Amino acid sequence: MKIRIVAGGPEYLIPDLNTYHSSPDCVWVGVDRGTLYLIEKQITPNYAFGDFDSVTAIEKRKMGQLQIKINEYCSEKDATDMEIALEWALTQNPEEILLFGASGGRLDHELMNIQLLYKSRYCSASVKLIDLKNEISLYMPGSYKIEQDEKYDYISFLSQTDEVRGITLEGFKYPLKHAVLTAGSSLCISNELVNKSGTYSFDSGIILMVKSRD
């Protein structure tokens, strides 16, 4: 199962969702106004989560006319709509979870949505936050292969702990060998693959990888 979650961030930052709609086992989830984004793209979400404080009464009735399993919450709660949707998605044991509409707009929500990637660190699912120019994912210690992706020119690594120790980059324009990446360091910003694939590995810490383009 592959789950695609669409939140209500700035619509111009959401890539063409139909390019992620090819797999027959896709489950689409709308988060608040993201539910309407999906409907407008002729994609009927399977589920919707949120307090729906960003939709009008007419828009809400439109949602109710479709075969959507709507999970509505009060606006005063201890978790964001996106966190509720992601936690539900993780319980479904999917192969992959992609988050859209989670960046841009309010900075507090964007930073929180990036931090939600921490929830994926001990699960088997691949969880990524994607917008028009970026793809963000979080990794625990290990060795990983990365393929060249024509959508993105740059690859950056950011430490999400005080230190990431033993980081090694092979097949990159700026290689590293058993280096230490500290929190707040720009050592691994704007790197590039020089071949069709490369590898990155590290011994301890947590890394956020950002693929991006101008």
KOLMI-749836 format. One line per 2 residues: number of its first residue (from 0); for each residue x, y, z of N, C-alpha, C. Coordinates in pm, 1 decimal. Atoms other than C-alpha are relative to their C-alpha. Example, Ala and Ser with C-alpha at 12.3 -4.5 7.8 and 13.67 -1.06 7.14 Angstrom:
2
0> 89.0:-119.0:0.0:1230.0:-450.0:780.0:90.0:120.0:0.0 ~ -82.0:-119.0:-6.0:1367.0:-106.0:714.0:-77.0:109.0:73.0
# end
This chain:
214
0> 83.5:-119.2:0.0:0.0:0.0:0.0:87.8:125.2:0.0 ~ -68.5:-128.5:3.8:116.4:352.3:-83.3:-100.2:108.6:36.6
2> 91.4:-102.9:-49.6:-40.1:645.1:101.2:52.1:137.1:-39.8 ~ -31.9:-138.2:35.4:-43.7:1002.0:-31.9:-88.6:91.6:84.0
4> 72.6:-92.3:-87.6:-142.3:1271.9:218.8:15.9:141.4:-55.2 ~ -2.7:-135.3:56.3:-235.7:1616.0:86.5:-61.2:96.8:100.1
6> 45.7:-100.9:-95.3:-261.4:1908.0:328.8:-31.9:129.8:-73.4 ~ 51.4:-123.3:59.5:-381.0:2262.5:272.3:100.8:111.2:-15.8
8> -101.3:-102.6:24.2:-51.1:2442.4:212.8:-22.0:68.4:-133.6 ~ 17.0:-73.8:126.2:-7.7:2686.8:-78.7:-7.9:-93.3:-120.4
10> 25.1:94.4:108.8:-147.0:2513.5:-384.2:106.6:7.0:-108.7 ~ -99.1:-13.9:106.8:118.4:2652.3:-620.0:128.1:-79.1:29.7
12> -118.0:78.8:-35.9:382.8:2452.9:-429.4:-24.2:-150.4:-8.6 ~ 32.3:142.5:10.2:203.5:2120.9:-479.5:26.8:-46.6:-143.2
14> -26.2:49.0:136.1:340.1:1923.6:-778.2:-123.7:-66.8:-59.0 ~ 111.5:67.1:67.3:113.7:1751.9:-1030.6:-26.9:-133.7:68.4
16> 29.6:119.7:-78.7:-52.7:1491.4:-810.3:-31.6:-120.9:-86.9 ~ 33.9:112.4:87.1:-161.8:1281.4:-1106.1:122.4:-83.7:-36.7
18> -121.2:77.4:27.3:201.9:1178.3:-1158.8:28.4:-99.3:112.2 ~ -16.2:91.9:-113.1:177.8:1002.2:-820.5:-122.2:-91.0:15.0
20> 129.5:68.2:-8.2:-156.8:838.3:-902.0:-2.9:-128.8:-81.4 ~ -2.1:113.0:92.9:-40.3:551.6:-1123.8:-16.5:-135.2:68.7
22> 4.2:129.5:-67.5:-17.5:276.1:-863.3:-142.5:-35.8:41.9 ~ 137.5:38.6:-34.3:-343.0:78.5:-815.9:-23.9:-12.3:149.8
24> 18.1:15.9:-144.3:-277.0:39.4:-442.7:19.6:131.6:75.7 ~ -12.7:-131.5:-63.1:-260.1:415.1:-374.8:-122.7:30.0:86.2
26> 106.2:-49.9:-86.8:-465.1:545.9:-83.0:23.3:149.5:16.5 ~ -11.7:-145.1:-6.8:-530.9:920.1:-96.7:-69.7:52.2:125.2
28> 51.1:-56.3:-125.0:-582.6:1118.6:222.0:3.3:152.1:-9.4 ~ 5.5:-145.9:-4.9:-698.5:1479.5:240.1:8.2:48.3:143.2
30> -9.7:-62.1:-131.9:-603.9:1695.0:536.4:-59.4:140.1:-11.0 ~ 69.3:-127.9:2.9:-846.1:1982.9:588.5:-20.3:45.5:-144.8
32> 24.9:-52.0:134.0:-841.8:2199.0:272.6:67.9:-82.3:-109.1 ~ -62.7:88.4:97.2:-613.4:1949.0:103.7:-98.6:-97.3:-62.3
34> 105.6:86.0:55.1:-925.9:1737.5:58.0:-60.0:62.9:-125.4 ~ 54.8:-71.0:116.6:-1062.0:2002.1:-179.6:100.4:5.3:-114.2
36> -101.9:1.8:105.3:-731.4:2021.6:-366.0:-9.5:-129.4:-79.8 ~ 9.2:129.2:67.5:-766.7:1651.6:-442.5:-123.8:-8.0:-88.3
38> 124.9:4.7:76.8:-1128.0:1681.7:-554.3:11.5:84.0:-126.8 ~ -17.5:-87.8:116.3:-1035.8:1970.6:-785.4:90.4:-62.4:-105.3
40> -89.1:69.1:94.0:-767.5:1748.4:-942.3:-60.8:-131.1:-49.8 ~ 71.7:120.9:42.5:-1029.3:1478.4:-1011.0:52.9:-125.6:68.9
42> -42.8:113.3:-82.1:-883.4:1256.6:-738.1:-88.8:-2.5:124.0 ~ 87.0:9.8:-117.2:-1140.9:1142.7:-484.2:76.9:-65.1:113.7
44> -74.9:60.2:-110.9:-966.1:1090.3:-151.0:-77.5:-113.3:65.7 ~ 62.8:109.8:-73.1:-1033.0:768.9:36.2:-36.9:42.0:141.5
46> 20.0:-46.0:-137.2:-1005.9:943.7:372.5:25.7:150.2:6.9 ~ -26.7:-141.2:-27.4:-1012.5:1297.5:508.3:9.4:18.8:150.8
48> -21.2:-27.9:-141.4:-886.5:1425.3:842.9:6.1:151.2:20.4 ~ -16.6:-141.0:-31.8:-916.8:1764.5:1007.6:-116.9:59.5:74.4
50> 110.6:-74.4:-60.2:-1125.3:2024.4:1181.7:-77.2:77.1:-106.6 ~ 63.8:-61.2:117.0:-1208.5:2171.1:837.7:-41.7:144.8:26.0
52> 27.5:-141.0:-26.5:-1193.5:2527.4:967.0:40.7:89.5:-116.5 ~ -42.2:-79.3:115.7:-1045.0:2637.8:633.6:-88.2:-23.2:-122.4
54> 93.1:21.3:111.0:-1338.9:2523.2:417.6:-134.2:62.8:34.6 ~ 131.6:-60.0:-20.5:-1677.0:2687.6:370.5:-104.7:-109.4:18.7
56> 109.0:95.8:-18.6:-2009.7:2523.0:450.5:-36.7:-66.7:-132.5 ~ 32.0:55.4:132.2:-2076.1:2478.3:76.7:104.7:-102.8:-41.0
58> -108.1:92.9:35.0:-1735.5:2315.8:23.2:-8.3:-127.5:84.2 ~ 12.0:116.5:-88.0:-1794.8:2087.3:320.0:-112.8:-92.2:-46.0
60> 110.9:81.9:52.4:-2128.6:1972.2:175.4:43.6:-75.5:-124.8 ~ -51.4:64.6:120.9:-1952.3:1897.8:-152.3:82.8:-123.1:36.3
62> -79.4:113.4:-46.0:-1708.8:1673.8:34.0:-90.0:-113.0:48.9 ~ 90.5:99.2:-56.0:-1997.5:1498.6:207.6:-77.6:-78.0:-104.1
64> 73.2:67.6:107.0:-2155.9:1406.0:-125.4:81.9:-110.4:-66.7 ~ -87.9:100.0:59.9:-1857.0:1190.2:-220.1:25.3:-115.0:97.1
66> -27.1:118.2:-82.0:-1754.1:848.1:-95.2:135.0:15.3:70.8 ~ -121.7:-27.5:-76.5:-1495.6:981.8:148.7:-26.4:-33.4:146.4
68> 11.6:26.6:-143.1:-1442.8:848.7:499.4:57.2:120.0:75.0 ~ -41.1:-126.3:-61.2:-1433.4:1179.7:685.6:15.4:-17.1:150.7
70> -29.2:2.5:-143.1:-1272.2:1199.0:1029.4:14.3:144.9:46.2 ~ 2.1:-141.3:-38.0:-1363.2:1536.0:1179.2:31.8:16.6:148.3
72> -43.3:-27.2:-136.5:-1208.5:1682.6:1493.2:-31.6:145.3:34.9 ~ 21.2:-138.2:-41.7:-1267.2:1995.3:1697.6:128.0:79.1:-26.0
74> -115.7:-83.6:32.3:-1036.8:2289.3:1627.8:96.6:12.8:117.5 ~ -85.9:-8.7:-118.3:-904.7:2293.8:1986.1:42.2:-141.4:40.7
76> -50.0:135.5:-25.7:-689.5:1981.1:2015.8:150.2:5.6:19.5 ~ -141.8:4.3:-35.6:-339.5:1870.3:2109.0:90.0:-48.5:-112.9
78> -79.7:42.6:115.1:-221.8:1770.3:1760.9:-53.4:69.7:-124.3 ~ 45.0:-59.4:125.3:-231.6:1925.8:1415.8:-73.2:-105.2:-83.6
80> 70.3:92.0:89.9:-451.1:1777.0:1145.4:98.6:-91.1:-73.2 ~ -99.9:80.1:71.0:-138.8:1662.0:961.0:57.5:-109.5:89.5
82> -52.8:101.9:-90.5:-1.9:1483.3:1267.1:-100.3:-113.3:18.7 ~ 103.6:102.5:-16.3:-333.1:1302.1:1316.6:-4.2:-91.0:-122.7
84> 6.0:78.3:124.2:-338.1:1193.7:950.9:122.8:-88.9:-15.1 ~ -122.0:79.2:14.4:24.6:1078.7:953.3:2.3:-115.8:99.4
86> 1.5:108.5:-98.6:-16.8:879.3:1273.6:-95.4:-111.3:-43.7 ~ 91.1:102.0:53.0:-317.1:704.4:1119.2:68.4:-77.6:-112.7
88> -64.2:64.5:114.8:-118.2:634.4:801.4:105.3:-101.1:45.2 ~ -104.5:90.8:-47.7:166.9:476.1:997.2:-58.3:-129.4:56.3
90> 62.8:121.6:-53.7:-76.5:231.3:1160.5:-45.4:-95.1:-110.4 ~ 45.8:83.5:111.6:-169.9:100.1:814.8:112.0:-86.8:-58.4
92> -116.8:76.2:46.5:179.5:-49.0:764.0:21.8:11.8:-151.2 ~ -18.3:-16.7:144.2:224.7:103.1:417.8:145.4:-16.7:-41.1
94> -134.9:4.0:56.2:524.7:68.2:192.4:58.0:141.1:-8.7 ~ -45.7:-136.4:26.1:540.3:443.1:132.8:-106.8:99.6:43.0
96> 89.2:-111.4:-32.4:389.5:767.9:263.8:61.8:127.1:-57.5 ~ -45.3:-127.0:55.6:421.9:1092.3:67.5:-88.7:111.7:53.6
98> 71.4:-114.7:-55.5:324.9:1427.3:220.7:8.0:116.8:-97.5 ~ 7.4:-115.9:88.7:210.7:1713.1:-4.4:-75.1:113.0:71.0
100> 70.2:-113.3:-60.0:84.3:2061.8:78.2:42.6:25.1:143.1 ~ -48.4:-8.6:-138.0:296.7:2052.9:393.3:108.0:105.5:17.9
102> -103.6:-102.9:-8.5:540.9:2335.2:313.7:-52.4:130.6:-58.4 ~ 48.0:-131.4:40.5:513.9:2705.4:242.2:-105.3:49.1:97.9
104> 101.2:-51.7:-92.2:256.0:2923.7:413.3:59.7:29.4:136.0 ~ -46.4:-27.6:-135.5:291.6:2945.4:790.4:126.2:-78.6:33.1
106> -128.3:63.6:-27.3:647.6:2874.8:898.8:-8.7:-98.9:115.6 ~ 10.5:93.8:-112.5:545.6:2711.7:1228.2:-55.8:-134.0:-45.6
108> 55.7:125.3:51.9:336.1:2455.4:1041.0:101.9:-72.8:-88.0 ~ -99.6:63.9:86.5:611.2:2393.5:785.5:107.8:-69.2:82.8
110> -103.3:60.2:-84.0:875.6:2334.0:1052.5:-53.9:-121.4:74.8 ~ 60.0:112.7:-70.9:637.5:2109.8:1245.8:-18.5:-119.0:-93.6
112> 19.1:109.1:95.7:557.6:1907.7:933.3:131.9:-70.3:-31.4 ~ -131.1:62.2:20.7:929.2:1851.2:873.4:36.5:-85.2:121.4
114> -30.0:77.2:-120.7:967.6:1740.6:1235.3:-84.8:-126.5:10.3 ~ 83.7:120.6:-2.0:682.8:1493.7:1183.3:69.8:-118.6:-66.0
116> -75.0:109.4:61.7:928.1:1293.6:972.5:68.6:-87.2:105.2 ~ -59.1:79.5:-107.7:1077.9:1182.5:1305.5:-85.1:-122.1:32.6
118> 88.5:112.5:-30.8:775.3:956.2:1345.1:29.9:-121.7:-87.3 ~ -29.8:110.9:91.6:909.3:745.2:1058.0:128.9:-72.1:34.2
120> -136.8:49.3:-16.3:1248.4:670.4:1210.5:8.6:-146.6:40.6 ~ -5.7:140.5:-40.0:1158.0:327.6:1349.0:-101.4:-85.9:-75.9
122> 95.4:79.1:77.8:907.0:216.2:1085.5:63.9:-39.1:-132.5 ~ -56.9:49.6:125.3:969.2:29.8:761.2:-42.7:83.6:-120.4
124> 50.8:-79.2:112.2:775.6:277.8:545.0:97.4:110.7:-38.0 ~ -73.1:-116.0:49.5:952.4:533.6:329.0:-93.3:120.5:9.7
126> 84.1:-118.3:-20.1:814.6:874.3:435.6:74.0:122.2:-54.2 ~ -63.4:-116.3:61.9:887.7:1185.5:228.7:-96.6:117.4:-4.4
128> 75.7:-123.9:16.5:769.4:1546.2:228.6:42.0:59.8:-133.8 ~ -30.7:-41.9:136.7:745.6:1672.8:-129.0:-76.4:127.3:-35.1
130> 68.7:-113.6:61.7:672.2:2009.4:-286.2:57.9:20.6:-139.7 ~ -37.0:-21.0:139.9:737.9:2163.9:-626.7:150.6:-1.5:-22.0
132> -144.5:-12.2:18.5:1111.1:2209.1:-564.1:82.9:-84.5:95.5 ~ -75.1:70.4:-103.2:1204.6:1982.3:-274.7:-59.2:-137.1:31.8
134> 40.4:128.6:-55.7:1192.7:1627.9:-141.7:82.8:-21.2:126.4 ~ -67.3:7.3:-129.2:1275.6:1578.7:226.8:-28.8:-134.7:64.8
136> 17.1:127.9:-69.0:1334.1:1253.3:413.2:102.5:-11.0:112.4 ~ -82.4:12.5:-120.4:1491.5:1142.1:740.7:59.8:-140.1:8.1
138> -69.8:128.3:-1.7:1746.8:865.8:796.7:71.8:-23.8:132.5 ~ -74.3:47.6:-115.4:1891.4:668.9:1083.8:134.2:-56.9:-47.3
140> -131.9:50.1:40.9:2251.4:534.5:1086.4:-9.0:-122.8:-90.2 ~ -1.7:110.1:94.9:2332.9:297.4:803.0:67.9:42.5:-128.1
142> -57.4:-27.6:131.4:2449.1:282.5:442.2:-112.4:-1.5:-103.1 ~ 110.8:-16.9:93.3:2224.1:398.2:158.6:52.1:29.9:-140.4
144> -30.5:-31.6:139.3:2234.6:409.6:-220.1:-98.8:105.1:-48.1 ~ 86.2:-104.7:52.9:2098.0:714.6:-399.0:17.9:8.1:-151.0
146> -2.4:-7.6:145.6:2006.5:736.3:-766.9:-17.1:144.9:-44.8 ~ 16.4:-133.7:56.4:2034.6:1047.8:-980.0:-145.8:20.8:-39.9
148> 139.9:-32.3:26.2:1695.0:1216.8:-1013.0:-4.5:129.5:-80.1 ~ -0.4:-117.5:87.9:1639.1:1456.5:-1302.8:-84.1:114.9:54.9
150> 83.1:-107.3:-56.2:1384.4:1650.8:-1096.0:79.6:91.0:93.9 ~ -73.0:-75.0:-101.9:1649.0:1766.0:-846.9:147.7:12.2:-36.7
152> -140.4:-25.8:31.4:1991.0:1925.0:-899.5:91.1:-19.0:120.8 ~ -84.0:-3.9:-119.5:2113.7:1936.2:-540.8:-45.6:-101.8:104.5
154> 27.1:90.1:-112.1:2137.3:1700.8:-244.9:71.9:55.8:121.9 ~ -57.9:-54.1:-122.9:2192.2:1833.4:106.4:-29.4:-93.1:116.4
156> 16.9:80.2:-121.0:2237.1:1660.7:440.4:11.2:92.1:120.7 ~ 0.3:-82.7:-120.2:2150.9:1828.3:770.9:-6.1:-89.4:122.9
158> 0.7:77.5:-123.4:2228.2:1691.9:1114.8:-120.8:37.8:84.1 ~ 115.1:-21.8:-87.1:1920.0:1651.0:1333.0:31.6:-37.8:144.7
160> -49.5:25.6:-135.2:2127.8:1560.6:1638.3:123.4:87.6:20.4 ~ -118.2:-83.2:-24.8:2422.6:1735.4:1804.4:111.6:-31.8:-98.8
162> -102.2:43.2:94.9:2654.5:1532.2:1583.6:-49.6:-118.5:-81.8 ~ 9.9:120.8:81.9:2638.2:1288.7:1295.4:143.5:-43.5:-24.9
164> -139.2:44.7:6.7:2956.0:1083.6:1311.8:19.3:-105.1:-109.3 ~ -37.2:99.9:99.8:3130.6:885.4:1040.0:-68.5:17.4:-133.8
166> 71.9:-17.8:126.7:2946.4:1043.0:747.8:96.7:-11.2:-117.7 ~ -80.7:25.3:119.6:3085.7:922.0:415.6:-88.2:17.2:-123.1
168> 72.2:-23.6:125.0:2972.3:1043.1:72.4:87.6:-46.5:-115.3 ~ -73.4:51.0:115.3:3082.5:853.6:-238.9:-82.8:20.8:-125.9
170> 70.3:-28.4:124.5:2995.7:945.5:-597.7:-56.9:140.5:-4.3 ~ 46.4:-138.1:-7.4:2933.4:1308.2:-499.4:108.5:96.5:-47.9
172> -93.7:-104.1:42.0:3093.8:1627.6:-630.5:92.8:38.2:114.7 ~ -79.2:-30.0:-119.2:3210.4:1699.7:-275.7:-4.7:-122.5:92.3
174> 2.5:123.5:-79.9:3295.9:1360.2:-121.4:45.2:25.2:143.5 ~ -45.1:-2.9:-139.1:3348.5:1297.5:248.0:37.5:-141.4:41.2
176> -36.8:131.4:-51.5:3511.3:1014.5:438.9:11.1:7.1:151.6 ~ 0.8:9.4:-146.3:3432.1:943.0:803.5:6.7:138.3:65.9
178> 2.4:-136.3:-53.1:3354.8:1309.6:872.5:-101.9:11.9:112.6 ~ 97.0:-31.2:-104.6:3159.0:1467.1:1156.1:-81.8:120.1:-46.6
180> 91.7:-107.6:36.6:2854.2:1678.7:1068.9:-72.4:43.4:126.1 ~ 61.8:-48.4:-123.2:2736.4:1895.7:1356.8:-127.2:78.2:-30.7
182> 122.3:-78.7:14.8:2399.6:2061.3:1409.1:37.4:145.8:-24.8 ~ -29.4:-139.0:33.1:2403.5:2407.4:1252.7:111.5:16.7:-100.9
184> -108.3:-7.1:98.8:2685.3:2321.2:1009.2:-57.1:-9.4:-141.6 ~ 42.1:3.6:140.8:2644.6:2387.5:635.4:96.1:-82.6:-85.3
186> -99.5:81.7:69.7:2918.1:2136.6:544.7:-59.3:-77.4:-116.9 ~ 57.1:90.8:100.8:2680.9:1917.8:342.7:-116.6:62.3:-76.3
188> 105.4:-68.5:75.0:2463.7:2179.5:172.3:39.6:10.7:-147.6 ~ -15.9:-19.3:145.3:2421.0:2189.6:-209.3:106.4:-89.3:-61.5
190> -87.5:96.3:65.1:2611.4:1876.2:-302.6:-69.9:-52.4:-125.5 ~ 56.1:54.2:123.5:2558.9:1695.0:-633.5:60.5:-136.8:-27.4
192> -54.2:127.2:46.2:2596.5:1345.1:-771.5:79.8:22.5:-127.9 ~ -79.4:-11.3:122.3:2868.9:1311.4:-1034.8:-21.8:-120.8:-90.9
194> 32.7:118.9:77.7:2753.3:967.7:-1150.5:-150.2:-24.8:8.0 ~ 142.1:31.2:-2.4:2415.0:804.2:-1201.0:-47.6:-41.4:138.5
196> 36.0:37.9:-136.0:2425.6:685.3:-842.5:117.3:27.0:92.9 ~ -102.8:-19.8:-100.4:2617.6:732.1:-521.0:-44.4:-67.0:128.4
198> 36.6:56.6:-129.6:2619.7:617.6:-160.4:30.7:101.0:109.8 ~ -29.5:-77.9:-120.3:2602.0:788.4:175.3:-21.2:-91.2:119.8
200> 8.8:83.7:-119.1:2655.9:631.7:513.8:44.9:81.3:120.4 ~ -45.2:-63.1:-124.2:2701.8:734.7:876.0:-21.9:-97.1:114.9
202> -3.5:95.3:-110.4:2759.3:564.7:1209.2:-95.2:33.6:114.2 ~ 87.4:-38.7:-110.9:2554.0:766.0:1458.0:-64.2:134.6:-29.4
204> 73.1:-124.3:21.2:2303.7:1048.9:1473.7:-121.3:-20.8:-90.2 ~ 116.0:2.1:89.7:2003.1:1135.6:1257.0:22.2:106.0:-107.3
206> -23.0:-90.7:113.0:2019.3:1296.3:912.7:-131.5:31.6:-70.6 ~ 108.2:-42.7:87.6:1767.7:1496.2:713.9:60.9:21.8:-138.1
208> -48.8:-18.2:136.7:1825.1:1465.9:339.1:-100.5:83.0:-78.6 ~ 84.5:-87.4:80.5:1690.9:1739.1:112.1:48.6:-3.5:-144.3
210> -25.9:-12.3:143.3:1681.3:1698.3:-264.8:-71.9:126.4:-46.2 ~ 62.0:-127.1:36.3:1615.0:2034.7:-429.1:43.9:47.1:-137.9
212> -37.0:-68.0:124.2:1622.3:2246.7:-741.3:-35.9:147.0:13.3 ~ 27.4:-143.9:-3.8:1621.3:2621.4:-808.4:-137.6:30.3:-57.8
# end
